[in-house]
C-alpha cells in the first residue's frame, strides 16, 4: 500500500515558490521552516516525500532539482543525492554545489553560488 504524501495538494504552490527563489536576485536559499511559513506548512515546511516527488518530476522533465534551495542549520540541504546530510561530508558539499549550480545555470544565470 502506498503511503499518503502530506500536503500533496500544495505541490504546485511549493514548486512555484521554489522557482521564485531560484529566479530571485539574489537567489534565495531558505531554511525548511522559513519556506514552510511561505507556503503555510508550519512548523517545518514540506516533508521529504513531497520534496522527493517534486525533485523527481523536475529531473524527469530534464530540469534541475530546485529542492536544493532548501537547507538545514548546516546551510546545506537535508538530503543530497538521496542521502541524508545532517552534517554533510565534503563530497556531499561538492555535490550540493554542483546541483545548485545547475539551478543557477537554468534559472538565474550569473548568480553567485553560495554553497562553498
Beta strands, then each sheet from edge to edge (+ up, - down):
strand 1: 30-31
strand 2: 70-71
strand 3: 79-80
strand 4: 83-84
sheet 1: 1+ 2+
sheet 2: 3+ 4-
end
